[in-house]
Amino acid sequence: MDDAAVSASETPSRPTQGEMPFAIVHGKAYTQLPQDLYIPPDALEVFLEAFEGPLDLLLYLIRRQNIDILDINVSEITSQYMAYVELMDANQFELAAEYLVMAAMLAEIKSRMLLPRSSEEAEEEEDPRASLIRRLQEYERFKQAAEDLNGIPRVGRDVFQASAQAPDRSLTRLDPDVELQELLLALSEVLRRADMFESHHVSKEKLSTRERMAQVLDRLAHHHFVPFVSLFKVEEGRLGVVVTFLAVMELIKESLVEIVQSESFGPIHVKARMQ
């Protein structure tokens, strides 16, 4: 074996690019058509155009050839129309009766156009195509109007309405219970403010708890609700604050007044209890 043969055997072969498969069936790639492959003639059908009726088909044939709708070549249009009808029949489409009616109308117009007529008859007789032209013009207007309407944004297709459910607003607000601690805090705030005026008092009058109870009831007789802090007078000092507080507590004990509060940490009011 010569050196050239040895070098050729030792040189690794270059990788070749594999052929792209044209189909993958059940995970198996196929790069060549099977010899026993059979495709039925009706396995694949392609529909290039769809028409909504005979007038739509006629309008398509006229537009495809850029023919003026007022000067229709009935002979050529009839031939193309019949070719399309025969194509649908050959493909076993279910032909609507209106297509056959239009075919008969085109055949009649074509035969009338081929009949020899004198000049006087031609002037008096209406153009055989006039009725068909009017129908095509009317159909074209309605079709254009439908396309214009279809281009307008439609609710549910292009525009979607937003909807949200409003929260339940029928809520019942319950009056919070007044705790003794809150009353004591309010009392301490009143005492703190009363201390600011204590040095101005020269002499102190004796205050009666029963008399202050009568004063509170008299004030509640004229006002349904009275703020709790308004019952205290800063000029009476600490003694007046204590007497007034004891008078209110005694009235609550005897079920003559009650304490109400509209919200947590809100102002406290004194209310006469209804009999």
Secondary structure as UniProt FT lines:
FT   HELIX           3..10
FT   STRAND          23..25
FT   TURN            26..27
FT   STRAND          28..30
FT   TURN            35..36
FT   TURN            41..42
FT   HELIX           54..64
FT   TURN            65..66
FT   TURN            69..70
FT   HELIX           74..90
FT   TURN            91..92
FT   HELIX           97..114
FT   HELIX           119..124
FT   TURN            128..129
FT   HELIX           130..151
FT   TURN            156..158
FT   HELIX           180..195
FT   TURN            196..197
FT   HELIX           198..200
FT   HELIX           209..222
FT   STRAND          225..227
FT   HELIX           228..231
FT   HELIX           234..236
FT   HELIX           237..253
FT   TURN            254..255
FT   STRAND          257..261
FT   TURN            264..265
FT   STRAND          268..272
//
